[in-house]
Amino acid sequence: MFLIPAVIITYSTVFLSDNLPGGDLSDTVSQGYPFFTYTAESLQDGRIPHWNPYVFCGIPFYSSFSAPVFYPVRGLLLLVSGVEGTIRFLFPVHMLLGGIFAWLFLGSIGVSKWGRVVGALAFAMTAWSNTLFYAGHGSKIICWSYLPLLLYSCEKWIQTRKRTFIALGGTALGMQALASHPQMFLYSSGAALIWIGFRVFSQKGDFKKNAGIALSGLLAVILLSVIIGAVQLLPGYNFSQYSTRGADLTLDKAASYSLPPEETLTMLFPHLFGYRHGFPDSMISGVPYYYGRLGLRLSSEFTGIAVFLLALAAFLGSKKRYRWPLLAIMITGLLISWGGYTPIFGILYRTIPFFRKLRAPHMAAFLTTSAIALAAGPGFDSIFGKEKFPEKNFLKVTAIFAGICIFVYLLAGSLLPGLQSGWWNRMGNPDATGYSFVVQRRVDLAAPDFLKAAGAAFVLGGLLYFKKHMKDKLAIPGIALTALLAIESIPIDRDFQVYLPETDVSDLFSEDENLSNEIGSGRLLPGGNEFVPLHIRSVTGYHAAKPAVAEDLQSVLSSGGIFSFRQTAYTVLQSDGSDLTYDQVRNTLLNQASIEDPASLDTLRILIPENPQPRTWFADRWIHLTEEQCLAALASGINLQDISILYEDPGLPELIDNPDAEASIVIDEPEKVIIHTSNVSDGLLILADTWYPRWQVRIDGEPASMLQANHWQRGVRVPAGTHVVEFIFDSSDFSIGLLISIAGLICAILLIVFDLIIRKRKSA
């Protein structure tokens, strides 16, 4: 009755508008549409997209958590409604699921029916999850929605010790693993550990026995979740060994995108530091509304005043055995999310290994907002139920809070601009000259928050004050607070829904046949993700997780400049809004040199050969260098056709006598590249695609040893004669993971069946 209307109202634009979701610079546009399009196309071809050859000269795709097709809801949406439907409906579906799971959890800890309604709606309308729609971070809202189901399973295991709840908890956490966000998977596991730990201390009886049973159940849940998620986790783990996330991050990088502690206040006053950041619609005359310390604010932690005060009531008057674990989860999430702004994160970084692999501790704020929202349920019972509750003191707190909010509202014009002094200093304008109109806009945004907060506090205080006069002591405040939650939260949630003018995904990728023809089998430099659906290979793109060698290549290009560009096998250069073929680039540089520095012409002709570098060729000679020496040589712009760099001896003379050797690509598929070769003596074949150890090479069907050539390219020693050389991607870890996942689901079913059999025998 309450959840479905809340979902429909919150996402009414999704259901009623044909416009595609996504801001111009959001991950929805830059990754969501092109990557999901590539995934859907691959599935239609009957294959899993293990490799994306169209960005960064090729990168692992499925194992980099870019195609989480085995998470059932997303996979089903992709099959049934396509790319647009997946992006459009993922958020409303999980808003509904999150509310249902919150209802289950609140019931397990004894919250009343109306308390469950209030708590479930508070969780479902949490701004943290729904405002992620703005950035297009679907995997986060998926993980968020399963947190209360995980806590429900832990609580029911404590109460009943039925294996069914191990199966349910393992499935809930397993869905997070399949949703492809390991960071939130780990945070959720931590929340489950906190819940189990506090509940053990509140149990009566043998402590050691209770602790052993509780922790063994949690261990079984985590183990089962890893098994269920193996189809994603195993390839992902293998990828991490060679990715930009493989090595430990520095403390500064790990702490990047921390939540500034003062911005915790946005849980109550969402516009206090301006608003969202990073898009044209959140700027005025090029200056962002947002003026906090967070590098990129794409969502809101707003929980609502009513939810916050209900949570406060829960922590003041709820049953202790449920009060403390919720409070601990809330504080844990808060301390982690503050990241580098406190010394605590440094301790975590040094003592817990996974904190060295992940950045953006801000994400842990979902634990805080979730705990506050869930606490609204028992908070409702504390205030309006039969529990002993310090009503007079709570009314005083509410009145004081409302009074402070009104005071700030009345003096907003003089109080709020003072918050900006630090921002002005960081922007190099300590005197704030020329920006008075921006300051006023920010004041106009933030000031109403305080008036609304006072109003919400008065409503809750009024319901508490007059509760003795209510015939039905729960229904009236339940309905009133439900309406108040919606009035507070839904407008904020909807503020973060941004749409494009286009109504069809294909309109986002208008193919230019001339560009495709000019590129041919080469690459576009720099290119990007938007060319993936057009099957145009790009030298660069947008993806946080990629092989370390691909990241090194980008560094080489930025430091080496035009002379190192050729090494990428590019055939078209994007420059100043125009597309230049390799020949045009070369001629432009030579003509410019002939005017400015004629003496450099001969050198330029050597550094920039007449033809673009092909994607495959036989090297004339090779040298052995260290990695540091190799990267320096690449940045210098050496001609890799003349000399290639290896990290191991291929068993060939350094100067290879191989005149007229030929190599041509005859089959060019994402996971298979077949090259026909002809060479009079043993030679070194190079393929200018990203090196990655899961690529295997065969010569005439027989396994051969793949070499890491020129740091980021693939090489192989080819014997004299005419041969067929095959580069084939090894996806055996995916196949093994799939079998393990199936086994995990079978185990979960068997645990449930086992409980049903025992129950049937007892009832008989």
Summary of the structure (lengths in Angstrom):
residues: 764
radius of gyration: 29.6
end to end distance: 37.7
largest distance: 99.6
contacts: 2735
relative contact order: 0.11
helix: 60%
strand: 11%
